[in-house]
Every structure is written in C-alpha cells, then in structure tokens.
Amino acid sequence: QVQLVESGGGLVQAGGSLRLSCAASGSILSIKTMGWYRQAPGKQRELVASITDSTKYADSVKGRFTISRDNKKRTVYLQMNSLKPEDAAVYYCNARIVTTWLIENDYWGQGLQVTVSP
C-alpha cells in the first residue's frame, strides 16, 4: 500500500505565505512525478505545480509558488508566497509511484484546505 500524507494548509491573509508538505510512504520502489493540484468550489481540479527533474507551474502561480522535493524523505513541498484570495482551494498532493510489485499508478493525498482572506 501507498499513502500520501499532507500537512500545512490553513487560513492566511492575502499577501501571506503557506508551505504545504506531502510525504509518501509504503511499498514504494520509485517515485516519478510529484505535484500539487487544487480545486476551488464549482471548478475543476487543476495542476498547480509538478516536479520531476524539472518543474512546471500553472501560469497563475508562476513567480509566487515554488515546488521542491526531497527524494530521501519522499516528500514534496509547495511554498506559496504572495497568496491571493483566488488561490483559495483544496490542495491535493499527487505522485506517480512505482510500487515494489512493479505497478505504476497515480496516488492522491487527502486534500488540504487553503483559505485566503482579503
């Protein structure tokens, strides 16, 4: 089994910062892509940022958010600065993982609420 456990969401004022973390554990052989998605009420889930050997960002967060990864800890981070009310959403960690049974699959965290007050 594989688990993604997220931490770091919460309430912040506009202009503030939050750091999200997501740790993978379980029967993991290797982790390919790790990333963060978000879903606001009434909207589709969207990619915020992803990281492999390189990083990819949604245009709306470029220059404000930074994704990073600690492979030894099997953890991905999302540093969010200059937060805006429109960044408010449930943030989900995602990882493409190859298990010890050599099965490759996408896994999701439970979701973190991020609320940004004006």
C-alpha positions in Angstrom: 0.0 0.0 0.0 1.0 3.6 -0.6 -0.1 6.6 1.3 0.4 10.3 0.7 0.1 12.4 3.9 -0.3 16.1 3.5 0.2 18.9 6.0 0.4 22.7 6.1 -2.9 24.1 4.9 -4.8 26.7 6.8 -6.0 30.3 6.8 -3.8 33.2 5.7 -4.3 36.8 4.8 -3.8 38.0 1.3 -0.2 38.6 0.7 0.8 36.0 3.2 2.6 32.7 2.8 2.0 29.0 3.5 4.1 25.9 3.0 2.5 22.6 2.1 4.2 19.3 2.6 3.3 15.8 1.3 5.1 12.7 2.4 4.8 9.4 0.6 5.1 6.1 2.4 4.5 2.4 1.9 5.6 -0.2 -0.7 7.4 2.2 -2.9 10.1 1.3 -5.4 10.4 4.7 -7.0 8.6 8.0 -7.3 8.4 9.6 -10.7 6.4 12.8 -10.8 5.2 14.6 -7.7 2.9 17.6 -7.8 0.1 19.7 -6.4 -3.3 20.2 -7.7 -6.1 22.4 -6.4 -9.8 22.5 -6.7 -12.0 25.5 -5.8 -15.7 25.2 -5.3 -17.5 24.8 -8.6 -14.3 24.5 -10.5 -12.3 21.6 -12.0 -9.2 20.3 -10.4 -6.2 22.0 -11.9 -2.5 21.4 -11.8 -0.6 24.0 -9.7 2.9 22.6 -10.0 4.8 19.4 -10.6 8.4 18.3 -10.3 10.4 15.6 -11.9 13.9 16.5 -13.0 12.4 19.9 -13.8 9.5 21.9 -12.6 6.3 23.0 -14.2 3.9 25.7 -12.9 0.4 27.0 -13.7 0.7 30.4 -15.2 -1.4 31.8 -12.4 1.2 30.9 -9.7 4.5 31.5 -11.6 6.8 33.7 -9.6 4.8 33.2 -6.4 4.8 29.4 -5.7 7.9 27.2 -5.6 7.7 23.4 -5.7 10.6 21.3 -4.3 11.3 17.7 -3.5 13.4 15.7 -1.0 13.8 12.3 -2.6 15.4 10.8 0.6 12.3 11.8 2.6 10.0 11.0 -0.3 8.4 14.4 0.3 7.3 17.2 -1.9 6.8 20.8 -0.8 4.9 23.8 -2.1 6.0 27.2 -0.9 3.2 29.6 -1.6 4.0 33.3 -1.3 2.0 36.4 -2.1 -1.2 34.5 -1.7 -4.3 35.9 -3.3 -8.0 35.2 -2.5 -8.2 33.3 -5.8 -5.6 30.8 -4.6 -8.1 29.6 -2.0 -9.0 25.9 -2.7 -8.5 22.4 -1.6 -4.9 21.4 -2.5 -4.2 17.8 -3.3 -0.8 16.1 -3.5 -0.2 13.8 -6.4 2.5 11.3 -7.1 3.2 8.8 -9.8 4.7 5.9 -8.0 6.1 2.5 -9.0 5.4 0.0 -6.2 7.5 -2.9 -5.1 5.1 -5.0 -7.2 6.3 -3.1 -10.2 2.9 -1.5 -10.7 2.9 2.2 -11.7 -0.1 4.3 -10.6 -1.1 7.8 -9.5 -1.8 8.4 -5.9 -3.5 11.3 -4.2 -3.4 12.9 -0.8 -6.5 13.6 1.3 -6.6 17.3 0.4 -5.7 20.4 2.4 -7.9 23.4 2.7 -6.2 26.7 1.9 -8.2 29.8 2.7 -7.0 33.3 1.8 -8.8 36.2 3.4 -8.9 39.6 1.6 
